[in-house]
Amino acid sequence: MPPRRRVDPAAGAQALAAWVAADGADLPRQTTATAVRYTLEELAARAPGRSVEVRVPPFGAVQCIEGPRHTRGTPTNVVETDAGTWLALATGGLTWHEAEGSGAVRRSGIRADLSAHLPLL
């Protein structure tokens, strides 16, 4: 079953377009939050599962990718990054390998490589 959407896709697409147009410059916090949550939901819809947790604090987290799932505590496969890096990855402004190489993405676990799933748009 696909994950339930909390962000209206039209509002999410609009927030993401605003982020792209502003080139990541000063946007209202709510616009950034909506864009991040929308793209996290897109990732979960395109790569369903519960074996990897993707975190973009303080805006959201999602579980995705098929495989063994975790039920309690910290999952073994975790990806964490900031909002700007996540949105750049989601839109193709930054590659997974560039982000990982610069230290902008932190990951743990053998399934925590999202390069096959990014960019989303």
C-alpha positions in Angstrom: 0.0 0.0 0.0 1.5 3.4 -0.9 2.2 5.8 1.9 -0.5 8.3 2.8 0.2 11.8 1.5 0.1 14.6 4.1 1.1 17.4 1.6 -1.2 18.3 -1.2 0.7 17.4 -4.3 -0.2 20.8 -6.0 0.9 22.7 -2.9 4.1 20.6 -2.7 4.9 21.2 -6.4 4.3 24.9 -6.0 6.6 25.1 -3.0 9.3 23.1 -4.8 9.0 25.4 -7.8 9.4 28.4 -5.5 12.5 26.9 -4.0 14.0 26.2 -7.5 13.2 29.7 -8.7 14.8 31.2 -5.6 17.8 29.0 -6.1 17.6 28.0 -2.4 17.8 31.6 -1.3 15.8 33.0 1.6 12.4 31.6 1.4 9.7 31.5 4.1 10.3 28.5 6.4 6.9 27.1 5.6 7.7 27.0 1.9 10.9 25.1 2.5 9.1 22.7 4.9 6.4 22.0 2.3 8.9 21.4 -0.4 10.9 19.0 1.8 7.9 17.1 3.0 6.5 16.8 -0.6 9.8 15.4 -2.0 10.1 13.0 1.0 6.6 11.7 0.2 7.5 11.4 -3.5 10.6 9.3 -2.6 8.4 7.0 -0.4 5.8 6.7 -3.2 8.5 5.8 -5.8 10.6 3.6 -3.6 8.1 2.0 -1.2 9.4 0.0 1.8 10.6 0.4 5.3 14.3 -0.5 5.3 15.8 3.0 5.0 14.9 6.1 7.0 15.6 9.4 5.3 15.8 12.3 7.7 15.7 16.0 6.8 15.6 17.8 10.2 13.6 19.6 11.4 11.2 19.2 8.5 10.5 15.5 8.1 11.5 11.9 7.8 10.3 9.0 5.8 10.9 5.3 5.5 11.4 3.9 2.0 13.2 1.2 0.0 12.1 -2.5 0.1 14.0 -4.8 2.4 14.0 -5.8 6.0 12.2 -3.3 8.1 13.0 -2.0 11.5 10.4 -1.8 14.3 12.1 -0.2 17.3 14.9 2.2 18.0 17.3 3.6 15.4 17.1 1.8 12.1 20.3 0.3 10.7 19.9 2.2 7.4 19.7 6.0 7.8 20.3 8.9 5.5 20.4 12.4 7.0 20.9 15.8 5.4 19.8 19.4 5.6 16.9 20.9 3.7 18.9 22.7 1.0 21.0 19.6 0.2 17.9 17.4 0.1 16.0 19.7 -2.2 19.1 20.0 -4.5 19.3 16.2 -4.6 15.6 15.8 -5.3 15.7 18.3 -8.2 19.0 17.2 -9.7 20.9 20.3 -8.7 23.4 18.1 -6.9 24.3 14.4 -7.4 24.3 11.9 -4.6 28.0 11.3 -5.0 28.8 15.0 -4.8 26.7 15.4 -1.7 28.2 12.4 0.0 31.7 13.4 -1.0 31.3 16.8 0.5 29.9 15.5 3.7 26.5 17.1 3.2 24.9 13.7 3.4 25.5 11.3 6.2 24.5 7.7 5.8 24.8 4.4 7.6 23.9 0.9 6.5 24.3 -1.0 3.3 20.9 0.0 1.9 21.4 3.8 2.5 22.6 4.7 -1.0 19.8 6.7 -2.7 21.7 7.4 -5.9 19.4 5.1 -7.9 16.3 7.0 -6.7 17.5 10.6 -7.1 16.8 13.0 -8.6 13.1 12.7 -8.2 12.0 15.4 -10.6 
